[in-house]
């Protein structure tokens, strides 16, 4: 049974609310110089402090990425409402039940189609690539920063001998 106008209006209100909440979140900045200080200063920055700050940055970037993806899905759902294709599964063409849309108003697939997509990994390929890239960057940066910091501390210690 197609969605009624009342149901569509209710779902649209939910989508608009989610969108405004996501857009209203404080933006994430990539300028860390003020919050973390210069890594090359040496003695003032303890490696544990640097690691904690680095972990916080990675978490914040992950949260921001998730919010951006969710915002994109919400905007796509609003666009489908405008196009008249909202509530129809993008894979099967079947109607998405209102109960599912109440829980996830930006859903673009039926539960069955979503489960199949999850098994096929079509939606997870980008996540896996991002996770692998982040792990590689984290490992490389951590090793480089630890090595540079250790070398600088050794030099400073040698200077006081």
Contact map, one row per residue, 1 for C-alpha under 8 A:
11100000000000000000000000000000000000000000000000000000000000000000000000000000000000000000001000000000000000000000000000000000000000000000000000000000000000000
11110000000000000000000000000000000000000000000000000000000000000000000000000000000000000000001000000000000000000000000000000000000000000000000000000000000000000
11111011000000000000000000000000000000000000000000000000000000000000000000000000000000100000000001000000000000000000000000000000000000000000000000000000000000000
01111111000000000000000000000000000000000000000000000000000000000000000000000000000000000000000000000000000000000000000000000000000000000000000000000000000000000
00111111100000000000000000000000000000000000000000000000000000000000000000000000000000000000000000000000000000000000000000000000000000000000000000000000000000000
00011111110000000000000000000000000000000000000000000000000000000000000000000000000000000000000000000000000000000000000000000000000000000000000000000000000000000
00111111111000000000000000000000000000000000000000000000000000000000000000000000000000000000000001000000000000000000000000000000000000000000000000000000000000000
00111111111100000000000000000000000000000000000000000000000000000000000000000000000000000000000000000000000000000000000000000000000000000000000000000000000000000
00001111111110000000000000000000000000000000000000000000000000000000000000000000000000000000000000000000000000000000000000000000000000000000000000000000000000000
00000111111111000000000000000000000000000000000000000000000000000000000000000000000000000000000000000000000000000000000000000000000000000000000000000000000000000
00000011111111100000000000000000000000000000000000000000000000000000000000000000000000000000000000001100100000000000000000000000000000000000000000000000000000000
00000001111111110000000000000000000000000000000000000000000000000000000000000100000000000000000000000000000000000000000000000000000000000000000000000000000000000
00000000111111111000000000000000000000000000000000000000000000000000000000000000000000000000000000000000000000000000000000000000000000000000000000000000000000000
00000000011111111100000000000000000000000000000000000000000000000000000000000000000000000000000000000000100000000000000000000000000000000000000000000000000000000
00000000001111111110000000000000000000000000000000000000000000000000000001001100000000000000000000000000110000000000000000000000000000000000000000000000000000000
00000000000111111111000000000000000000000000000000000000000000000000000000000000000000000000000000000000000000000000000000000000000000000000000000000000000000000
00000000000011111111100000000000000000000000000000000000000000000000000000000000000000000000000000000000000000000000000000000000000000000000000000000000000000000
00000000000001111111110000000000000000000000000000000000000000000000001001000000000000000000000000000000000000000000000000000000000000000000000000000000000000000
00000000000000111111111000000000000000000000000000000000000000000000001001100000000000000000000000000000000000000000000000000000000000000000000000000000000000000
00000000000000011111111100000000000000000000000000000000000000000000000000000000000000000000000000000000000000000000000000000000000000000000000000000000000000000
00000000000000001111111110000000000000000000000000000000000000000000000000000000000000000000000000000000000000000000000000000000000000000000000000000000000000000
00000000000000000111111110000000000000000000000000000000000000000010001000000000000000000000000000000000000000000000000000000000000000000000000000000000000000000
00000000000000000011111110000000000000000000000000000000000000000000001000000000000000000000000000000000000000000000000000000000000000000000000000000000000000000
00000000000000000001111111000000000000000000000000000000000000000000000000000000000000000000000000000000000000000000000000000000000000000000000000000000000000000
00000000000000000000111111100000000000000000000000000000000000000000000000000000000000000000000000000000000000000000000000000000000000000000000000000000000000000
00000000000000000000000111110000000000000000000000000000000000000000000000000000000000000000000000000000000000000000000000000000000000000000000000000000000000000
00000000000000000000000011111000000000000000000000000000000000000000000000000000000000000000000000000000000000000000000000000000000000000000000000000000000000000
00000000000000000000000001111100000000000000000000000000000110010000000000000000000000000000000000000000000000000000000000000000000000000000000000000000000000000
00000000000000000000000000111111000000000000000000000000000000000000000000000000000000000000000000000000000000000000000000000000000000000000000000000000000000000
00000000000000000000000000011111000000000000000000000000000000000000000000000000000000000000000000000000000000000000000000000000000000000000000000000000000000000
00000000000000000000000000001111110000000000000000000000000000000000000000000000000000000000000000000000000000000000000000000000000000000000000000000000000000000
00000000000000000000000000001111111110000000000000000000000000000000000000000000000000000000000000000000000000000000000000000000000000000000000000000000000000000
00000000000000000000000000000011111111000000000000000000000000000000000000000000000000000000000000000000000000000000000000000000000000000000000000000000000000000
00000000000000000000000000000011111110000000000000000000000000000000000000000000000000000000000000000000000000000000000000000000000000000000000000000000000000000
00000000000000000000000000000001111110000000000000000000000000000000000000000000000000000000000000000000000000000000000000000000000000000000000000000000000000000
00000000000000000000000000000001111111100000000001001000000000000000000000000000000000000000000000000000000000000000000000000000000000000000000000000000000000000
00000000000000000000000000000001111111100000000000000000000000000000000000000000000000000000000000000000000000000000000000000000000000000000000000000000000000000
00000000000000000000000000000000100111111000000000000000000000000000000000000000000000000000000000000000000000000000000000000000000000000000000000000000000000000
00000000000000000000000000000000000111111100100001000000000000000000000000000000000000000000000000000000000000000000000000000000000000000000000000001000000000000
00000000000000000000000000000000000001111100000000000000000000000000000000000000000000000000000000000000000000000000000000000000000000000000000000001000000000000
00000000000000000000000000000000000001111111100000000000000000000000000000000000000000000000000000000000000000000000000000000000000000000000000000000000000000000
00000000000000000000000000000000000000111111100000000000000000000000000000000000000000000000000000000000000000000000000000000000000000000000000000001001100000000
00000000000000000000000000000000000000001111110000000000000000000000000000000000000000000000000000000000000000000000000000000000000000000000000000000000100000000
00000000000000000000000000000000000000001111110000000000000000000000000000000000000000000000000000000000000000000000000000000000000000000000000000000000000000000
00000000000000000000000000000000000000101111111011000000000000000000000000000000000000000000000000000000000000000000000000000000000000000000000000000000000000000
00000000000000000000000000000000000000000011111111000000000000000000000000000000000000000000000000000000000000000000000000000000000000000000000000000000000000000
00000000000000000000000000000000000000000000111111100000000000000000000000000000000000000000000000000000000000000000000000000000000000000000000001001000000000000
00000000000000000000000000000000000000000000011111110000000000000000000000000000000000000000000000000000000000000000000000000000000000000000000000000000000000000
00000000000000000000000000000000000000000000111111111000000000000000000000000000000000000000000000000000000000000000000000000000000000000000000000000000000000000
00000000000000000000000000000000000100100000111111111100000000000000000000000000000000000000000000000000000000000000000000000000000000000000000000000000000000000
00000000000000000000000000000000000000000000001111111110000000000000000000000000000000000000000000000000000000000000000000000000000000000000010000000000000000000
00000000000000000000000000000000000000000000000111111111000000000000000000000000000000000000000000000000000000000000000000000000000000000000000000000000000000000
00000000000000000000000000000000000100000000000011111111100000000000000000000000000000000000000000000000000000000000000000000000000000000000000000000000000000000
00000000000000000000000000000000000000000000000001111111110000000000000000000000000000000000000000000000000000000000000000000000000000000000000000000000000000000
00000000000000000000000000000000000000000000000000111111111000000000000000000000000000000000000000000000000000000000000000000000000000000000000000000000000000000
00000000000000000000000000000000000000000000000000011111111100000000000000000000000000000000000000000000000000000000000000000000000000000000000000000000000000000
00000000000000000000000000000000000000000000000000001111111110000000000000000000000000000000000000000000000000000000000000000000000000000000000000000000000000000
00000000000000000000000000000000000000000000000000000111111111000000000000000000000000000000000000000000000000000000000000000000000000000000000000000000000000000
00000000000000000000000000000000000000000000000000000011111111100000000000000000000000000000000000000000000000000000000000000000000000000000000000000000000000000
00000000000000000000000000010000000000000000000000000001111111110000000000000000000000000000000000000000000000000000000000000000000000000000000000000000000000000
00000000000000000000000000010000000000000000000000000000111111111000000000000000000000000000000000000000000000000000000000000000000000000000000000000000000000000
00000000000000000000000000000000000000000000000000000000011111111100000000000000000000000000000000000000000000000000000000000000000000000000000000000000000000000
00000000000000000000000000000000000000000000000000000000001111111110000000000000000000000000000000000000000000000000000000000000000000000000000000000000000000000
00000000000000000000000000010000000000000000000000000000000111111111000000000000000000000000000000000000000000000000000000000000000000000000000000000000000000000
00000000000000000000000000000000000000000000000000000000000011111111100000000000000000000000000000000000000000000000000000000000000000000000000000000000000000000
00000000000000000000000000000000000000000000000000000000000001111111110000000000000000000000000000000000000000000000000000000000000000000000000000000000000000000
00000000000000000000010000000000000000000000000000000000000000111111111000000000000000000000000000000000000000000000000000000000000000000000000000000000000000000
00000000000000000000000000000000000000000000000000000000000000011111111100000000000000000000000000000000000000000000000000000000000000000000000000000000000000000
00000000000000000000000000000000000000000000000000000000000000001111111110000000000000000000000000000000000000000000000000000000000000000000000000000000000000000
00000000000000000000000000000000000000000000000000000000000000000111111111000000000000000000000000000000000000000000000000000000000000000000000000000000000000000
00000000000000000110011000000000000000000000000000000000000000000011111111100000000000000000000000000000000000000000000000000000000000000000000000000000000000000
00000000000000000000000000000000000000000000000000000000000000000001111111110000000000000000000000000000000000000000000000000000000000000000000000000000000000000
00000000000000000000000000000000000000000000000000000000000000000000111111111000000000000000000000000000010000000000000000000000000000000000000000000000000000000
00000000000000100110000000000000000000000000000000000000000000000000011111111100000000000000000000000000110000000000000000000000000000000000000000000000000000000
00000000000000000010000000000000000000000000000000000000000000000000001111111110000000000000000000000000000000000000000000000000000000000000000000000000000000000
00000000000000000000000000000000000000000000000000000000000000000000000111111111000000000000000000000000010000000000000000000000000000000000000000000000000000000
00000000000000100000000000000000000000000000000000000000000000000000000011111111100001000000000000000000111100000000000000000000000000000000000000000000000000000
00000000000100100000000000000000000000000000000000000000000000000000000001111111110001000000000000000000000000000000000000000000000000000000000000000000000000000
00000000000000000000000000000000000000000000000000000000000000000000000000111111111000000000000000000000000000000000000000000000000000000000000000000000000000000
00000000000000000000000000000000000000000000000000000000000000000000000000011111111111000000000000000000000000000000000000000000000000000000000000000000000000000
00000000000000000000000000000000000000000000000000000000000000000000000000001111111111000000000000000000000000000000000000000000000000000000000000000000000000000
00000000000000000000000000000000000000000000000000000000000000000000000000000111111110000000000000000000000000000000000000000000000000000000000000000000000000000
00000000000000000000000000000000000000000000000000000000000000000000000000000011111111000000000000000000000000000000000000000000000000000000000000000000000000000
00000000000000000000000000000000000000000000000000000000000000000000000000000001111111000000000000000000000000000000000000000000000000000000000000000000000000000
00000000000000000000000000000000000000000000000000000000000000000000000000000001111111110000000000000000000000000000000000000000000000000000000000000000000000000
00000000000000000000000000000000000000000000000000000000000000000000000000001101101111110000000000000000000100000000000000000000000000000000000000000000000000000
00100000000000000000000000000000000000000000000000000000000000000000000000000000000011111000001111001000001100000000000000000000000000000000000000000000000000000
00000000000000000000000000000000000000000000000000000000000000000000000000000000000011111100111100000000000110000000000000000000000000000000000000000000000000000
00000000000000000000000000000000000000000000000000000000000000000000000000000000000000111111111100000000000111001000000000000000000000000000000000000000000000000
00000000000000000000000000000000000000000000000000000000000000000000000000000000000000011111100000000000000110000000000000000000000000000000000000000000000000000
00000000000000000000000000000000000000000000000000000000000000000000000000000000000000001111100000000000000010001000000000000000000000000000000000000000000000000
00000000000000000000000000000000000000000000000000000000000000000000000000000000000000001111110000000000000010001000000000000000000000000000000000000000000000000
00000000000000000000000000000000000000000000000000000000000000000000000000000000000000011111111000000000000000000000000000000000000000000000000000000000000000000
00000000000000000000000000000000000000000000000000000000000000000000000000000000000000011001111100000000000001000000000000000000000000000000000000000000000000000
11000000000000000000000000000000000000000000000000000000000000000000000000000000000000111000111110000000000001000000000000000000000000000000000000000000000000000
00000000000000000000000000000000000000000000000000000000000000000000000000000000000000111000011111011000000111000000000000000000000000000000000000000000000000000
00000000000000000000000000000000000000000000000000000000000000000000000000000000000000100000001111111000000001000000000000000000000000000000000000000000000000000
00100010000000000000000000000000000000000000000000000000000000000000000000000000000000100000000111111100000000000000000000000000000000000000000000000000000000000
00000000000000000000000000000000000000000000000000000000000000000000000000000000000000000000000011111110000000000000000000000000000000000000000000000000000000000
00000000000000000000000000000000000000000000000000000000000000000000000000000000000000000000000111111111101001100000000000000000000000000000000000000000000000000
00000000001000000000000000000000000000000000000000000000000000000000000000000000000000100000000111111111111000000000000000000000000000000000000000000000000000000
00000000001000000000000000000000000000000000000000000000000000000000000000000000000000000000000001111111100000000000000000000000000000000000000000000000000000000
00000000000000000000000000000000000000000000000000000000000000000000000000000000000000000000000000111111100000000000000000000000000000000000000000000000000000000
00000000000000000000000000000000000000000000000000000000000000000000000000000000000000000000000000011111111000000000000000000000000000000000000000000000000000000
00000000001001100000000000000000000000000000000000000000000000000000000001001000000000000000000000011111111000000000000000000000000000000000000000000000000000000
00000000000000100000000000000000000000000000000000000000000000000000000011011000000000000000000000001001111100000000000000000000000000000000000000000000000000000
00000000000000000000000000000000000000000000000000000000000000000000000000001000000000100000000000011001111111000000000000000000000000000000000000000000000000000
00000000000000000000000000000000000000000000000000000000000000000000000000001000000001111100000100000000011111000000000000000000000000000000000000000000000000000
00000000000000000000000000000000000000000000000000000000000000000000000000000000000000011111000100000000001111111100000000000000000000000000000000000000000000000
00000000000000000000000000000000000000000000000000000000000000000000000000000000000000001000011110010000001111111100000000000000000000000000000000000000000000000
00000000000000000000000000000000000000000000000000000000000000000000000000000000000000000000000000010000000011111110000000000000000000000000000000000000000000000
00000000000000000000000000000000000000000000000000000000000000000000000000000000000000000000000000000000000011111111000000000000000000000000000000000000000000000
00000000000000000000000000000000000000000000000000000000000000000000000000000000000000001011000000000000000011111111100000000000000000000000000000000000000000000
00000000000000000000000000000000000000000000000000000000000000000000000000000000000000000000000000000000000011111111110000000000000000000000000000000000000000000
00000000000000000000000000000000000000000000000000000000000000000000000000000000000000000000000000000000000000111111111000000000000000000000000000000000000000000
00000000000000000000000000000000000000000000000000000000000000000000000000000000000000000000000000000000000000011111111100000000000000000000000000000000000000000
00000000000000000000000000000000000000000000000000000000000000000000000000000000000000000000000000000000000000001111111111100000000000000000000000000000000000000
00000000000000000000000000000000000000000000000000000000000000000000000000000000000000000000000000000000000000000111111111110000000000000000000000000000000000000
00000000000000000000000000000000000000000000000000000000000000000000000000000000000000000000000000000000000000000011111111000000000000000000000000000000000000000
00000000000000000000000000000000000000000000000000000000000000000000000000000000000000000000000000000000000000000001111111000000000000000000000000000000000000000
00000000000000000000000000000000000000000000000000000000000000000000000000000000000000000000000000000000000000000000111111111000000000000000000000000000000000000
00000000000000000000000000000000000000000000000000000000000000000000000000000000000000000000000000000000000000000000111111111000000000000000000000000000000000000
00000000000000000000000000000000000000000000000000000000000000000000000000000000000000000000000000000000000000000000110011111110000000000000000000000000000000000
00000000000000000000000000000000000000000000000000000000000000000000000000000000000000000000000000000000000000000000010011111111000000000000000000000000000000000
00000000000000000000000000000000000000000000000000000000000000000000000000000000000000000000000000000000000000000000000011111111100000000000000000000000000000000
00000000000000000000000000000000000000000000000000000000000000000000000000000000000000000000000000000000000000000000000000111111110000000000000000000000000000000
00000000000000000000000000000000000000000000000000000000000000000000000000000000000000000000000000000000000000000000000000111111111000000000000000000000000000000
00000000000000000000000000000000000000000000000000000000000000000000000000000000000000000000000000000000000000000000000000011111111100000000000000000000000000000
00000000000000000000000000000000000000000000000000000000000000000000000000000000000000000000000000000000000000000000000000001111111110000000000000000000000000000
00000000000000000000000000000000000000000000000000000000000000000000000000000000000000000000000000000000000000000000000000000111111111000000000000000000000000000
00000000000000000000000000000000000000000000000000000000000000000000000000000000000000000000000000000000000000000000000000000011111111100000000000000000000000000
00000000000000000000000000000000000000000000000000000000000000000000000000000000000000000000000000000000000000000000000000000001111111110000000000000000000000000
00000000000000000000000000000000000000000000000000000000000000000000000000000000000000000000000000000000000000000000000000000000111111111000000000000000000000000
00000000000000000000000000000000000000000000000000000000000000000000000000000000000000000000000000000000000000000000000000000000011111111100000000000000000000000
00000000000000000000000000000000000000000000000000000000000000000000000000000000000000000000000000000000000000000000000000000000001111111110000000000000000000000
00000000000000000000000000000000000000000000000000000000000000000000000000000000000000000000000000000000000000000000000000000000000111111111000000000000000000000
00000000000000000000000000000000000000000000000000000000000000000000000000000000000000000000000000000000000000000000000000000000000011111111100000000000000000000
00000000000000000000000000000000000000000000000000000000000000000000000000000000000000000000000000000000000000000000000000000000000001111111110000000000000000000
00000000000000000000000000000000000000000000000000000000000000000000000000000000000000000000000000000000000000000000000000000000000000111111111000000000000000000
00000000000000000000000000000000000000000000000000000000000000000000000000000000000000000000000000000000000000000000000000000000000000011111111100000000000000000
00000000000000000000000000000000000000000000000000000000000000000000000000000000000000000000000000000000000000000000000000000000000000001111111110000000000000000
00000000000000000000000000000000000000000000000000100000000000000000000000000000000000000000000000000000000000000000000000000000000000000111111111000000000000000
00000000000000000000000000000000000000000000000000000000000000000000000000000000000000000000000000000000000000000000000000000000000000000011111111100000000000000
00000000000000000000000000000000000000000000000000000000000000000000000000000000000000000000000000000000000000000000000000000000000000000001111111110000000000000
00000000000000000000000000000000000000000000000000000000000000000000000000000000000000000000000000000000000000000000000000000000000000000000111111111000000000000
00000000000000000000000000000000000000000000001000000000000000000000000000000000000000000000000000000000000000000000000000000000000000000000011111111100000000000
00000000000000000000000000000000000000000000000000000000000000000000000000000000000000000000000000000000000000000000000000000000000000000000001111111110000000000
00000000000000000000000000000000000000000000000000000000000000000000000000000000000000000000000000000000000000000000000000000000000000000000000111111111000000000
00000000000000000000000000000000000000110100001000000000000000000000000000000000000000000000000000000000000000000000000000000000000000000000000011111111100000000
00000000000000000000000000000000000000000000000000000000000000000000000000000000000000000000000000000000000000000000000000000000000000000000000001111111110000000
00000000000000000000000000000000000000000000000000000000000000000000000000000000000000000000000000000000000000000000000000000000000000000000000000111111111000000
00000000000000000000000000000000000000000100000000000000000000000000000000000000000000000000000000000000000000000000000000000000000000000000000000011111111100000
00000000000000000000000000000000000000000110000000000000000000000000000000000000000000000000000000000000000000000000000000000000000000000000000000001111111110000
00000000000000000000000000000000000000000000000000000000000000000000000000000000000000000000000000000000000000000000000000000000000000000000000000000111111111000
00000000000000000000000000000000000000000000000000000000000000000000000000000000000000000000000000000000000000000000000000000000000000000000000000000011111111100
00000000000000000000000000000000000000000000000000000000000000000000000000000000000000000000000000000000000000000000000000000000000000000000000000000001111111110
00000000000000000000000000000000000000000000000000000000000000000000000000000000000000000000000000000000000000000000000000000000000000000000000000000000111111111
00000000000000000000000000000000000000000000000000000000000000000000000000000000000000000000000000000000000000000000000000000000000000000000000000000000011111111
00000000000000000000000000000000000000000000000000000000000000000000000000000000000000000000000000000000000000000000000000000000000000000000000000000000001111111
00000000000000000000000000000000000000000000000000000000000000000000000000000000000000000000000000000000000000000000000000000000000000000000000000000000000111111
00000000000000000000000000000000000000000000000000000000000000000000000000000000000000000000000000000000000000000000000000000000000000000000000000000000000011111
